C-alpha cells in the first residue's frame, strides 16, 4: 500500500516537473509571455507541444520575412493577412491530423515600434509650433527605422529650404534640402549640399531610406543616411512649417512628447508581436511571441 502511494506521488511529481520544464523551454526559446496554460497530458505529449510551438515560431518568422519583402510600407497589413491564411492552413493540415489547433493574430500594441503619419497637403506642424521657422525632433535614439516617405507639394518662402537632418551615433550628420523659388516653380532635392538629385515642377515623392526621389516623372537617386551614418539615429525637421505635404515615419526609438500630442503616434510592428492560442486534447494556452526579423 505504501509502495503504491509512493509510486503515485512520484508519477504526479514527474508530470509536475515536466510542466515546469515545458513552460521554461517555451519562454526561453520564443521570447514569449505565457498568458494562460492548462494541461492534463503526459510528459511525452508536453514535449510534442513544445516541438510544435517551436515549429510554429519558425513559420511566423518566415512569414514575417516574406510579408516584409523589399517594401516595408504597408508591411503590417500584409503580415496580418498572412497570419490569417497561415492559421487556416495550419488547422486544416495539422489540426485535422493530430488535433493541435492554432489561432495566430498580429498584436500591434505589443509590437516594438511606433509610427507617425501626417497626411494631406497642409503645412508640416508640431504641437505648439508657430511661425515658419519651426524645428522639431521626429525621433531620437532610433536603432531601426523601417519607413520614411515624404511628399513635398509646396515650399513657400522664396527659396528658403525645408531641411531634414539625421544625426548618427558618434555625431555624424546627414542633411536633405528641398527648395522651390516660388510656388509651382521647379523643386530641387539636394543631399549634403551636393547637386540636385531630382528637379522638376510638381510634387516631390521621396523615399528617404531607399535614396530615391521622383518629381512629375523625373527620377533621381541619392546616398541615404544609412550609407554614411551608424545607428542609433536622431531625425529632425527644420523649418517644418515652410513645407506643405505629408510624411510617414516608422521606427523603434524615442518619440518625444514635445513633438507630438496624444494620439499623434501609433504602434507599428517593426518587431511584430503575434498572439498565439493553442488548443489540443491535452493542453490549452495563450502566448504572445515577438517575431524578430533581421533588418536589411
Buried (B, 14 or more C-beta within 10 A) or exposed (E): EEEEEEEEEEEEEEBEEBBEBBBEBBEEEBBBEEEEBEBEBBBEBBBBBBEBBBEBBEBBBBBBEEBBEEEBBEBBEBBBEBBBEBBEEBBEEBBEEEEBBBBBEBBBEBBBBBBBBBEEEEBBBBEEBEEBEBBBBBBBEBEBBBBBBBBBBBBBBEEBBBBBBBBBEEEEBBBBBBBBBEEEBBBBBBBEEEEBBBBBEBBBBBBBBBBBBBBEEBEBEBEBBBEBBEBBBBBBBBBBBBBBBBBBBBBBBBBEEEBBEEEBBEBBBBBBBBBBBBBBEBBBBBBBBBBEBEBE
